[in-house]
């Protein structure tokens, strides 16, 4: 069985810059990472007030062997 998970990458605010566990629950329940692919990542200049930004997604393919 396979499952595709997407993880947003964004630095809109300080909370987005904190390390977050997105896959722990899956990995603790028998899923294994098969592939990780960056999807639609980009860097922009923002404006004078906010400065630059980074945004995108990671696509993670998980597999469970039964």
Predicted model as a PDB file, atoms N, CA, C, CB and O in Angstrom, pLDDT in the B-factor column:
MODEL        1                                                                  
ATOM      1  N   UNK A   1       0.843  -1.159   0.000  1.00 93.00           N  
ATOM      2  CA  UNK A   1       0.000   0.000   0.000  1.00 93.00           C  
ATOM      3  C   UNK A   1       0.898   1.234   0.000  1.00 93.00           C  
ATOM      4  CB  UNK A   1      -0.964  -0.009   1.212  1.00 93.00           C  
ATOM      5  O   UNK A   1       1.923   1.263   0.680  1.00 93.00           O  
ATOM      6  N   UNK A   2       0.506   2.258  -0.769  1.00 95.00           N  
ATOM      7  CA  UNK A   2       1.267   3.493  -0.829  1.00 95.00           C  
ATOM      8  C   UNK A   2       0.388   4.678  -0.450  1.00 95.00           C  
ATOM      9  CB  UNK A   2       1.861   3.691  -2.226  1.00 95.00           C  
ATOM     10  O   UNK A   2      -0.837   4.628  -0.557  1.00 95.00           O  
ATOM     11  N   UNK A   3       1.053   5.753  -0.001  1.00 94.00           N  
ATOM     12  CA  UNK A   3       0.354   6.971   0.390  1.00 94.00           C  
ATOM     13  C   UNK A   3       1.239   8.145  -0.007  1.00 94.00           C  
ATOM     14  CB  UNK A   3       0.028   6.989   1.932  1.00 94.00           C  
ATOM     15  O   UNK A   3       2.453   8.110   0.193  1.00 94.00           O  
ATOM     16  N   UNK A   4       0.628   9.187  -0.572  1.00 93.00           N  
ATOM     17  CA  UNK A   4       1.353  10.391  -0.945  1.00 93.00           C  
ATOM     18  C   UNK A   4       0.993  11.503   0.037  1.00 93.00           C  
ATOM     19  CB  UNK A   4       1.028  10.811  -2.411  1.00 93.00           C  
ATOM     20  O   UNK A   4      -0.181  11.832   0.206  1.00 93.00           O  
ATOM     21  N   UNK A   5       2.003  12.077   0.682  1.00 89.00           N  
ATOM     22  CA  UNK A   5       1.823  13.155   1.644  1.00 89.00           C  
ATOM     23  C   UNK A   5       2.508  14.389   1.080  1.00 89.00           C  
ATOM     24  CB  UNK A   5       2.397  12.776   3.054  1.00 89.00           C  
ATOM     25  O   UNK A   5       3.611  14.291   0.543  1.00 89.00           O  
ATOM     26  N   UNK A   6       1.872  15.548   1.193  1.00 87.00           N  
ATOM     27  CA  UNK A   6       2.533  16.794   0.808  1.00 87.00           C  
ATOM     28  C   UNK A   6       2.787  17.627   2.059  1.00 87.00           C  
ATOM     29  CB  UNK A   6       1.677  17.590  -0.223  1.00 87.00           C  
ATOM     30  O   UNK A   6       1.944  17.693   2.954  1.00 87.00           O  
ATOM     31  N   UNK A   7       3.943  18.257   2.111  1.00 84.00           N  
ATOM     32  CA  UNK A   7       4.341  19.083   3.246  1.00 84.00           C  
ATOM     33  C   UNK A   7       4.635  20.482   2.725  1.00 84.00           C  
ATOM     34  CB  UNK A   7       5.585  18.480   3.989  1.00 84.00           C  
ATOM     35  O   UNK A   7       5.512  20.651   1.878  1.00 84.00           O  
ATOM     36  N   UNK A   8       3.904  21.500   3.223  1.00 80.00           N  
ATOM     37  CA  UNK A   8       4.164  22.868   2.764  1.00 80.00           C  
ATOM     38  C   UNK A   8       5.460  23.420   3.356  1.00 80.00           C  
ATOM     39  CB  UNK A   8       2.991  23.782   3.131  1.00 80.00           C  
ATOM     40  O   UNK A   8       5.780  23.179   4.520  1.00 80.00           O  
ATOM     41  N   UNK A   9       6.190  24.157   2.542  1.00 77.00           N  
ATOM     42  CA  UNK A   9       7.393  24.859   2.986  1.00 77.00           C  
ATOM     43  C   UNK A   9       7.123  26.343   2.794  1.00 77.00           C  
ATOM     44  CB  UNK A   9       8.685  24.390   2.190  1.00 77.00           C  
ATOM     45  O   UNK A   9       6.865  26.786   1.675  1.00 77.00           O  
ATOM     46  N   UNK A  10       7.179  27.101   3.857  1.00 72.00           N  
ATOM     47  CA  UNK A  10       6.830  28.510   3.790  1.00 72.00           C  
ATOM     48  C   UNK A  10       7.495  29.219   4.953  1.00 72.00           C  
ATOM     49  CB  UNK A  10       5.290  28.717   3.812  1.00 72.00           C  
ATOM     50  O   UNK A  10       7.617  28.651   6.038  1.00 72.00           O  
ATOM     51  N   UNK A  11       7.918  30.432   4.744  1.00 65.00           N  
ATOM     52  CA  UNK A  11       8.516  31.186   5.850  1.00 65.00           C  
ATOM     53  C   UNK A  11       7.769  32.493   6.091  1.00 65.00           C  
ATOM     54  CB  UNK A  11       9.996  31.473   5.565  1.00 65.00           C  
ATOM     55  O   UNK A  11       8.382  33.538   6.308  1.00 65.00           O  
ATOM     56  N   UNK A  12       6.438  32.425   6.051  1.00 65.00           N  
ATOM     57  CA  UNK A  12       5.610  33.619   6.255  1.00 65.00           C  
ATOM     58  C   UNK A  12       5.793  34.250   7.626  1.00 65.00           C  
ATOM     59  CB  UNK A  12       4.163  33.272   6.062  1.00 65.00           C  
ATOM     60  O   UNK A  12       5.717  35.471   7.762  1.00 65.00           O  
ATOM     61  N   UNK A  13       6.032  33.435   8.636  1.00 61.00           N  
ATOM     62  CA  UNK A  13       6.165  33.970   9.994  1.00 61.00           C  
ATOM     63  C   UNK A  13       7.134  33.105  10.792  1.00 61.00           C  
ATOM     64  CB  UNK A  13       4.783  34.036  10.703  1.00 61.00           C  
ATOM     65  O   UNK A  13       7.618  32.086  10.299  1.00 61.00           O  
ATOM     66  N   UNK A  14       7.413  33.514  12.016  1.00 62.00           N  
ATOM     67  CA  UNK A  14       8.387  32.788  12.844  1.00 62.00           C  
ATOM     68  C   UNK A  14       7.966  31.351  13.113  1.00 62.00           C  
ATOM     69  CB  UNK A  14       8.588  33.509  14.164  1.00 62.00           C  
ATOM     70  O   UNK A  14       8.822  30.472  13.207  1.00 62.00           O  
ATOM     71  N   UNK A  15       6.657  31.088  13.240  1.00 63.00           N  
ATOM     72  CA  UNK A  15       6.177  29.720  13.485  1.00 63.00           C  
ATOM     73  C   UNK A  15       6.568  28.791  12.340  1.00 63.00           C  
ATOM     74  CB  UNK A  15       4.648  29.711  13.673  1.00 63.00           C  
ATOM     75  O   UNK A  15       6.877  27.621  12.567  1.00 63.00           O  
ATOM     76  N   UNK A  16       6.555  29.308  11.103  1.00 55.00           N  
ATOM     77  CA  UNK A  16       6.910  28.485   9.951  1.00 55.00           C  
ATOM     78  C   UNK A  16       8.384  28.084   9.963  1.00 55.00           C  
ATOM     79  CB  UNK A  16       6.589  29.225   8.667  1.00 55.00           C  
ATOM     80  O   UNK A  16       8.763  27.109   9.314  1.00 55.00           O  
ATOM     81  N   UNK A  17       9.211  28.817  10.687  1.00 55.00           N  
ATOM     82  CA  UNK A  17      10.640  28.541  10.711  1.00 55.00           C  
ATOM     83  C   UNK A  17      11.018  27.530  11.798  1.00 55.00           C  
ATOM     84  CB  UNK A  17      11.408  29.831  10.917  1.00 55.00           C  
ATOM     85  O   UNK A  17      12.182  27.142  11.898  1.00 55.00           O  
ATOM     86  N   UNK A  18      10.049  27.101  12.611  1.00 60.00           N  
ATOM     87  CA  UNK A  18      10.285  26.117  13.664  1.00 60.00           C  
ATOM     88  C   UNK A  18      10.254  24.718  13.047  1.00 60.00           C  
ATOM     89  CB  UNK A  18       9.224  26.249  14.806  1.00 60.00           C  
ATOM     90  O   UNK A  18       9.433  24.450  12.169  1.00 60.00           O  
ATOM     91  N   UNK A  19      11.127  23.836  13.491  1.00 58.00           N  
ATOM     92  CA  UNK A  19      11.124  22.460  12.995  1.00 58.00           C  
ATOM     93  C   UNK A  19       9.821  21.792  13.424  1.00 58.00           C  
ATOM     94  CB  UNK A  19      12.363  21.662  13.525  1.00 58.00           C  
ATOM     95  O   UNK A  19       9.456  21.826  14.599  1.00 58.00           O  
ATOM     96  N   UNK A  20       9.128  21.191  12.472  1.00 67.00           N  
ATOM     97  CA  UNK A  20       7.864  20.528  12.759  1.00 67.00           C  
ATOM     98  C   UNK A  20       7.948  19.074  12.302  1.00 67.00           C  
ATOM     99  CB  UNK A  20       6.681  21.261  12.066  1.00 67.00           C  
ATOM    100  O   UNK A  20       8.540  18.773  11.265  1.00 67.00           O  
ATOM    101  N   UNK A  21       7.358  18.188  13.074  1.00 77.00           N  
ATOM    102  CA  UNK A  21       7.332  16.770  12.741  1.00 77.00           C  
ATOM    103  C   UNK A  21       6.073  16.472  11.941  1.00 77.00           C  
ATOM    104  CB  UNK A  21       7.395  15.893  14.021  1.00 77.00           C  
ATOM    105  O   UNK A  21       4.965  16.525  12.476  1.00 77.00           O  
ATOM    106  N   UNK A  22       6.240  16.160  10.660  1.00 78.00           N  
ATOM    107  CA  UNK A  22       5.096  15.883   9.800  1.00 78.00           C  
ATOM    108  C   UNK A  22       4.863  14.391   9.579  1.00 78.00           C  
ATOM    109  CB  UNK A  22       5.286  16.563   8.473  1.00 78.00           C  
ATOM    110  O   UNK A  22       3.744  13.973   9.281  1.00 78.00           O  
ATOM    111  N   UNK A  23       5.904  13.599   9.724  1.00 88.00           N  
ATOM    112  CA  UNK A  23       5.813  12.190   9.347  1.00 88.00           C  
ATOM    113  C   UNK A  23       5.928  11.224  10.523  1.00 88.00           C  
ATOM    114  CB  UNK A  23       6.878  11.874   8.351  1.00 88.00           C  
ATOM    115  O   UNK A  23       5.819  10.013  10.333  1.00 88.00           O  
ATOM    116  N   UNK A  24       6.145  11.737  11.731  1.00 89.00           N  
ATOM    117  CA  UNK A  24       6.380  10.873  12.885  1.00 89.00           C  
ATOM    118  C   UNK A  24       5.279   9.837  13.062  1.00 89.00           C  
ATOM    119  CB  UNK A  24       6.500  11.707  14.141  1.00 89.00           C  
ATOM    120  O   UNK A  24       5.565   8.654  13.248  1.00 89.00           O  
ATOM    121  N   UNK A  25       4.030  10.267  13.006  1.00 89.00           N  
ATOM    122  CA  UNK A  25       2.909   9.351  13.213  1.00 89.00           C  
ATOM    123  C   UNK A  25       2.930   8.219  12.186  1.00 89.00           C  
ATOM    124  CB  UNK A  25       1.576  10.111  13.135  1.00 89.00           C  
ATOM    125  O   UNK A  25       2.714   7.058  12.534  1.00 89.00           O  
ATOM    126  N   UNK A  26       3.188   8.555  10.927  1.00 91.00           N  
ATOM    127  CA  UNK A  26       3.241   7.520   9.888  1.00 91.00           C  
ATOM    128  C   UNK A  26       4.401   6.559  10.131  1.00 91.00           C  
ATOM    129  CB  UNK A  26       3.371   8.161   8.496  1.00 91.00           C  
ATOM    130  O   UNK A  26       4.227   5.343  10.064  1.00 91.00           O  
ATOM    131  N   UNK A  27       5.589   7.108  10.416  1.00 91.00           N  
ATOM    132  CA  UNK A  27       6.770   6.264  10.592  1.00 91.00           C  
ATOM    133  C   UNK A  27       6.640   5.357  11.811  1.00 91.00           C  
ATOM    134  CB  UNK A  27       8.017   7.128  10.721  1.00 91.00           C  
ATOM    135  O   UNK A  27       7.153   4.238  11.804  1.00 91.00           O  
ATOM    136  N   UNK A  28       5.967   5.822  12.850  1.00 92.00           N  
ATOM    137  CA  UNK A  28       5.758   5.000  14.047  1.00 92.00           C  
ATOM    138  C   UNK A  28       4.702   3.927  13.833  1.00 92.00           C  
ATOM    139  CB  UNK A  28       5.359   5.876  15.219  1.00 92.00           C  
ATOM    140  O   UNK A  28       4.582   3.005  14.640  1.00 92.00           O  
ATOM    141  N   UNK A  29       3.932   4.038  12.747  1.00 92.00           N  
ATOM    142  CA  UNK A  29       2.866   3.077  12.477  1.00 92.00           C  
ATOM    143  C   UNK A  29       3.131   2.225  11.239  1.00 92.00           C  
ATOM    144  CB  UNK A  29       1.558   3.803  12.315  1.00 92.00           C  
ATOM    145  O   UNK A  29       2.200   1.816  10.544  1.00 92.00           O  
ATOM    146  N   UNK A  30       4.409   1.961  10.972  1.00 93.00           N  
ATOM    147  CA  UNK A  30       4.765   0.986   9.953  1.00 93.00           C  
ATOM    148  C   UNK A  30       4.966   1.509   8.538  1.00 93.00           C  
ATOM    149  CB  UNK A  30       3.744  -0.024   9.916  1.00 93.00           C  
ATOM    150  O   UNK A  30       5.225   0.719   7.629  1.00 93.00           O  
ATOM    151  N   UNK A  31       4.855   2.815   8.326  1.00 95.00           N  
ATOM    152  CA  UNK A  31       5.092   3.376   6.996  1.00 95.00           C  
ATOM    153  C   UNK A  31       6.576   3.669   6.832  1.00 95.00           C  
ATOM    154  CB  UNK A  31       4.250   4.664   6.774  1.00 95.00           C  
ATOM    155  O   UNK A  31       7.253   4.026   7.797  1.00 95.00           O  
ATOM    156  N   UNK A  32       7.085   3.518   5.605  1.00 95.00           N  
ATOM    157  CA  UNK A  32       8.467   3.828   5.284  1.00 95.00           C  
ATOM    158  C   UNK A  32       8.494   4.847   4.155  1.00 95.00           C  
ATOM    159  CB  UNK A  32       9.250   2.550   4.896  1.00 95.00           C  
ATOM    160  O   UNK A  32       7.654   4.808   3.255  1.00 95.00           O  
ATOM    161  N   UNK A  33       9.461   5.761   4.204  1.00 94.00           N  
ATOM    162  CA  UNK A  33       9.614   6.743   3.133  1.00 94.00           C  
ATOM    163  C   UNK A  33      10.259   6.054   1.934  1.00 94.00           C  
ATOM    164  CB  UNK A  33      10.468   7.969   3.603  1.00 94.00           C  
ATOM    165  O   UNK A  33      11.332   5.459   2.039  1.00 94.00           O  
ATOM    166  N   UNK A  34       9.577   6.149   0.789  1.00 96.00           N  
ATOM    167  CA  UNK A  34      10.089   5.575  -0.450  1.00 96.00           C  
ATOM    168  C   UNK A  34      10.783   6.636  -1.293  1.00 96.00           C  
ATOM    169  CB  UNK A  34       8.956   4.926  -1.248  1.00 96.00           C  
ATOM    170  O   UNK A  34      11.811   6.372  -1.917  1.00 96.00           O  
ATOM    171  N   UNK A  35      10.212   7.839  -1.305  1.00 96.00           N  
ATOM    172  CA  UNK A  35      10.768   8.897  -2.152  1.00 96.00           C  
ATOM    173  C   UNK A  35      10.331  10.262  -1.612  1.00 96.00           C  
ATOM    174  CB  UNK A  35      10.313   8.718  -3.637  1.00 96.00           C  
ATOM    175  O   UNK A  35       9.220  10.407  -1.102  1.00 96.00           O  
ATOM    176  N   UNK A  36      11.215  11.261  -1.729  1.00 92.00           N  
ATOM    177  CA  UNK A  36      10.896  12.649  -1.396  1.00 92.00           C  
ATOM    178  C   UNK A  36      11.259  13.500  -2.612  1.00 92.00           C  
ATOM    179  CB  UNK A  36      11.666  13.133  -0.097  1.00 92.00           C  
ATOM    180  O   UNK A  36      12.371  13.416  -3.133  1.00 92.00           O  
ATOM    181  N   UNK A  37      10.295  14.329  -3.058  1.00 92.00           N  
ATOM    182  CA  UNK A  37      10.502  15.144  -4.252  1.00 92.00           C  
ATOM    183  C   UNK A  37      10.078  16.588  -3.955  1.00 92.00           C  
ATOM    184  CB  UNK A  37       9.703  14.568  -5.465  1.00 92.00           C  
ATOM    185  O   UNK A  37       8.967  16.805  -3.471  1.00 92.00           O  
ATOM    186  N   UNK A  38      10.938  17.581  -4.233  1.00 86.00           N  
ATOM    187  CA  UNK A  38      10.503  18.974  -4.092  1.00 86.00           C  
ATOM    188  C   UNK A  38       9.532  19.320  -5.221  1.00 86.00           C  
ATOM    189  CB  UNK A  38      11.726  19.944  -4.101  1.00 86.00           C  
ATOM    190  O   UNK A  38       9.761  18.954  -6.374  1.00 86.00           O  
ATOM    191  N   UNK A  39       8.455  20.022  -4.891  1.00 85.00           N  
ATOM    192  CA  UNK A  39       7.429  20.355  -5.876  1.00 85.00           C  
ATOM    193  C   UNK A  39       7.140  21.854  -5.786  1.00 85.00           C  
ATOM    194  CB  UNK A  39       6.126  19.514  -5.643  1.00 85.00           C  
ATOM    195  O   UNK A  39       6.769  22.342  -4.719  1.00 85.00           O  
ATOM    196  N   UNK A  40       7.298  22.573  -6.861  1.00 76.00           N  
ATOM    197  CA  UNK A  40       6.893  23.968  -6.932  1.00 76.00           C  
ATOM    198  C   UNK A  40       7.598  24.905  -5.972  1.00 76.00           C  
ATOM    199  CB  UNK A  40       5.464  24.057  -6.697  1.00 76.00           C  
ATOM    200  O   UNK A  40       6.998  25.891  -5.545  1.00 76.00           O  
ATOM    201  N   UNK A  41       8.836  24.641  -5.617  1.00 67.00           N  
ATOM    202  CA  UNK A  41       9.550  25.529  -4.705  1.00 67.00           C  
ATOM    203  C   UNK A  41       9.925  26.821  -5.417  1.00 67.00           C  
ATOM    204  CB  UNK A  41      10.809  24.838  -4.146  1.00 67.00           C  
ATOM    205  O   UNK A  41      10.189  26.838  -6.619  1.00 67.00           O  
ATOM    206  N   UNK A  42       9.941  27.893  -4.652  1.00 69.00           N  
ATOM    207  CA  UNK A  42      10.314  29.168  -5.235  1.00 69.00           C  
ATOM    208  C   UNK A  42      10.830  30.125  -4.185  1.00 69.00           C  
ATOM    209  CB  UNK A  42       9.143  29.777  -5.957  1.00 69.00           C  
ATOM    210  O   UNK A  42      10.582  29.960  -2.991  1.00 69.00           O  
ATOM    211  N   UNK A  43      11.547  31.123  -4.646  1.00 67.00           N  
ATOM    212  CA  UNK A  43      12.080  32.171  -3.783  1.00 67.00           C  
ATOM    213  C   UNK A  43      11.645  33.492  -4.377  1.00 67.00           C  
ATOM    214  CB  UNK A  43      13.645  32.087  -3.647  1.00 67.00           C  
ATOM    215  O   UNK A  43      11.720  33.693  -5.589  1.00 67.00           O  
ATOM    216  N   UNK A  44      11.190  34.391  -3.522  1.00 66.00           N  
ATOM    217  CA  UNK A  44      10.766  35.699  -4.000  1.00 66.00           C  
ATOM    218  C   UNK A  44      11.422  36.799  -3.201  1.00 66.00           C  
ATOM    219  CB  UNK A  44       9.256  35.832  -3.931  1.00 66.00           C  
ATOM    220  O   UNK A  44      12.049  36.553  -2.171  1.00 66.00           O  
ATOM    221  N   UNK A  45      11.270  38.004  -3.685  1.00 64.00           N  
ATOM    222  CA  UNK A  45      11.894  39.138  -3.012  1.00 64.00           C  
ATOM    223  C   UNK A  45      10.970  39.778  -1.989  1.00 64.00           C  
ATOM    224  CB  UNK A  45      12.323  40.171  -4.027  1.00 64.00           C  
ATOM    225  O   UNK A  45      11.442  40.555  -1.159  1.00 64.00           O  
ATOM    226  N   UNK A  46       9.669  39.485  -2.013  1.00 61.00           N  
ATOM    227  CA  UNK A  46       8.744  40.083  -1.056  1.00 61.00           C  
ATOM    228  C   UNK A  46       8.656  41.583  -1.244  1.00 61.00           C  
ATOM    229  CB  UNK A  46       9.169  39.761   0.367  1.00 61.00           C  
ATOM    230  O   UNK A  46       8.770  42.083  -2.363  1.00 61.00           O  
ATOM    231  N   UNK A  47       8.453  42.303  -0.150  1.00 64.00           N  
ATOM    232  CA  UNK A  47       8.429  43.758  -0.230  1.00 64.00           C  
ATOM    233  C   UNK A  47       9.426  44.328   0.775  1.00 64.00           C  
ATOM    234  CB  UNK A  47       6.998  44.310   0.035  1.00 64.00           C  
ATOM    235  O   UNK A  47      10.103  43.572   1.472  1.00 64.00           O  
ATOM    236  N   UNK A  48       9.521  45.637   0.855  1.00 65.00           N  
ATOM    237  CA  UNK A  48      10.504  46.262   1.746  1.00 65.00           C  
ATOM    238  C   UNK A  48      10.248  45.928   3.212  1.00 65.00           C  
ATOM    239  CB  UNK A  48      10.493  47.770   1.558  1.00 65.00           C  
ATOM    240  O   UNK A  48      11.187  45.846   4.003  1.00 65.00           O  
ATOM    241  N   UNK A  49       8.992  45.735   3.575  1.00 64.00           N  
ATOM    242  CA  UNK A  49       8.646  45.466   4.973  1.00 64.00           C  
ATOM    243  C   UNK A  49       8.943  44.026   5.374  1.00 64.00           C  
ATOM    244  CB  UNK A  49       7.179  45.770   5.213  1.00 64.00           C  
ATOM    245  O   UNK A  49       9.464  43.787   6.464  1.00 64.00           O  
ATOM    246  N   UNK A  50       8.622  43.065   4.515  1.00 60.00           N  
ATOM    247  CA  UNK A  50       8.779  41.659   4.883  1.00 60.00           C  
ATOM    248  C   UNK A  50      10.055  41.027   4.355  1.00 60.00           C  
ATOM    249  CB  UNK A  50       7.610  40.880   4.390  1.00 60.00           C  
ATOM    250  O   UNK A  50      10.479  39.991   4.866  1.00 60.00           O  
ATOM    251  N   UNK A  51      10.666  41.611   3.364  1.00 63.00           N  
ATOM    252  CA  UNK A  51      11.889  41.053   2.801  1.00 63.00           C  
ATOM    253  C   UNK A  51      11.596  39.834   1.939  1.00 63.00           C  
ATOM    254  CB  UNK A  51      12.862  40.685   3.910  1.00 63.00           C  
ATOM    255  O   UNK A  51      10.471  39.657   1.472  1.00 63.00           O  
ATOM    256  N   UNK A  52      12.600  38.996   1.729  1.00 64.00           N  
ATOM    257  CA  UNK A  52      12.450  37.818   0.868  1.00 64.00           C  
ATOM    258  C   UNK A  52      11.628  36.729   1.519  1.00 64.00           C  
ATOM    259  CB  UNK A  52      13.803  37.268   0.497  1.00 64.00           C  
ATOM    260  O   UNK A  52      11.364  36.764   2.721  1.00 64.00           O  
ATOM    261  N   UNK A  53      11.229  35.766   0.719  1.00 66.00           N  
ATOM    262  CA  UNK A  53      10.458  34.638   1.245  1.00 66.00           C  
ATOM    263  C   UNK A  53      10.784  33.382   0.449  1.00 66.00           C  
ATOM    264  CB  UNK A  53       8.936  34.933   1.195  1.00 66.00           C  
ATOM    265  O   UNK A  53      11.283  33.448  -0.675  1.00 66.00           O  
ATOM    266  N   UNK A  54      10.493  32.254   1.049  1.00 67.00           N  
ATOM    267  CA  UNK A  54      10.669  30.950   0.413  1.00 67.00           C  
ATOM    268  C   UNK A  54       9.350  30.211   0.542  1.00 67.00           C  
ATOM    269  CB  UNK A  54      11.855  30.133   1.060  1.00 67.00           C  
ATOM    270  O   UNK A  54       8.728  30.232   1.605  1.00 67.00           O  
ATOM    271  N   UNK A  55       8.919  29.563  -0.518  1.00 75.00           N  
ATOM    272  CA  UNK A  55       7.675  28.798  -0.462  1.00 75.00           C  
ATOM    273  C   UNK A  55       7.791  27.602  -1.395  1.00 75.00           C  
ATOM    274  CB  UNK A  55       6.450  29.683  -0.844  1.00 75.00           C  
ATOM    275  O   UNK A  55       8.543  27.631  -2.369  1.00 75.00           O  
ATOM    276  N   UNK A  56       7.049  26.565  -1.093  1.00 81.00           N  
ATOM    277  CA  UNK A  56       7.039  25.378  -1.944  1.00 81.00           C  
ATOM    278  C   UNK A  56       6.418  24.204  -1.201  1.00 81.00           C  
ATOM    279  CB  UNK A  56       8.465  25.025  -2.405  1.00 81.00           C  
ATOM    280  O   UNK A  56       5.776  24.369  -0.163  1.00 81.00           O  
ATOM    281  N   UNK A  57       6.622  23.032  -1.753  1.00 83.00           N  
ATOM    282  CA  UNK A  57       6.054  21.816  -1.194  1.00 83.00           C  
ATOM    283  C   UNK A  57       7.056  20.686  -1.330  1.00 83.00           C  
ATOM    284  CB  UNK A  57       4.725  21.455  -1.887  1.00 83.00           C  
ATOM    285  O   UNK A  57       7.884  20.682  -2.241  1.00 83.00           O  
ATOM    286  N   UNK A  58       6.976  19.737  -0.426  1.00 87.00           N  
ATOM    287  CA  UNK A  58       7.650  18.455  -0.585  1.00 87.00           C  
ATOM    288  C   UNK A  58       6.573  17.403  -0.778  1.00 87.00           C  
ATOM    289  CB  UNK A  58       8.569  18.120   0.648  1.00 87.00           C  
ATOM    290  O   UNK A  58       5.592  17.367  -0.035  1.00 87.00           O  
ATOM    291  N   UNK A  59       6.750  16.558  -1.759  1.00 91.00           N  
ATOM    292  CA  UNK A  59       5.874  15.396  -1.933  1.00 91.00           C  
ATOM    293  C   UNK A  59       6.633  14.189  -1.384  1.00 91.00           C  
ATOM    294  CB  UNK A  59       5.460  15.185  -3.458  1.00 91.00           C  
ATOM    295  O   UNK A  59       7.764  13.921  -1.791  1.00 91.00           O  
ATOM    296  N   UNK A  60       6.009  13.470  -0.467  1.00 93.00           N  
ATOM    297  CA  UNK A  60       6.642  12.319   0.181  1.00 93.00           C  
ATOM    298  C   UNK A  60       5.804  11.082  -0.126  1.00 93.00           C  
ATOM    299  CB  UNK A  60       6.783  12.537   1.733  1.00 93.00           C  
ATOM    300  O   UNK A  60       4.619  11.023   0.201  1.00 93.00           O  
ATOM    301  N   UNK A  61       6.432  10.108  -0.752  1.00 95.00           N  
ATOM    302  CA  UNK A  61       5.767   8.847  -1.035  1.00 95.00           C  
ATOM    303  C   UNK A  61       6.099   7.866   0.084  1.00 95.00           C  
ATOM    304  CB  UNK A  61       6.196   8.282  -2.424  1.00 95.00           C  
ATOM    305  O   UNK A  61       7.264   7.567   0.347  1.00 95.00           O  
ATOM    306  N   UNK A  62       5.047   7.371   0.739  1.00 95.00           N  
ATOM    307  CA  UNK A  62       5.210   6.406   1.827  1.00 95.00           C  
ATOM    308  C   UNK A  62       4.692   5.045   1.360  1.00 95.00           C  
ATOM    309  CB  UNK A  62       4.458   6.878   3.118  1.00 95.00           C  
ATOM    310  O   UNK A  62       3.799   4.956   0.518  1.00 95.00           O  
ATOM    311  N   UNK A  63       5.272   4.002   1.924  1.00 97.00           N  
ATOM    312  CA  UNK A  63       4.840   2.649   1.589  1.00 97.00           C  
ATOM    313  C   UNK A  63       4.753   1.811   2.842  1.00 97.00           C  
ATOM    314  CB  UNK A  63       5.792   2.001   0.577  1.00 97.00           C  
ATOM    315  O   UNK A  63       5.605   1.899   3.726  1.00 97.00           O  
ATOM    316  N   UNK A  64       3.725   1.002   2.910  1.00 93.00           N  
ATOM    317  CA  UNK A  64       3.567   0.065   4.024  1.00 93.00           C  
ATOM    318  C   UNK A  64       3.556  -1.336   3.452  1.00 93.00           C  
ATOM    319  CB  UNK A  64       2.260   0.350   4.842  1.00 93.00           C  
ATOM    320  O   UNK A  64       2.713  -1.675   2.622  1.00 93.00           O  
ATOM    321  N   UNK A  65       4.494  -2.143   3.900  1.00 79.00           N  
ATOM    322  CA  UNK A  65       4.573  -3.538   3.481  1.00 79.00           C  
ATOM    323  C   UNK A  65       3.693  -4.342   4.422  1.00 79.00           C  
ATOM    324  CB  UNK A  65       6.054  -4.068   3.487  1.00 79.00           C  
ATOM    325  O   UNK A  65       3.858  -4.281   5.641  1.00 79.00           O  
ATOM    326  N   UNK A  66       2.746  -5.106   3.850  1.00 73.00           N  
ATOM    327  CA  UNK A  66       1.838  -5.888   4.692  1.00 73.00           C  
ATOM    328  C   UNK A  66       2.158  -7.350   4.635  1.00 73.00           C  
ATOM    329  CB  UNK A  66       0.406  -5.669   4.282  1.00 73.00           C  
ATOM    330  O   UNK A  66       1.490  -8.154   5.286  1.00 73.00           O  
TER     331      UNK A  66                                                      
ENDMDL                                                                          
END                                                                             
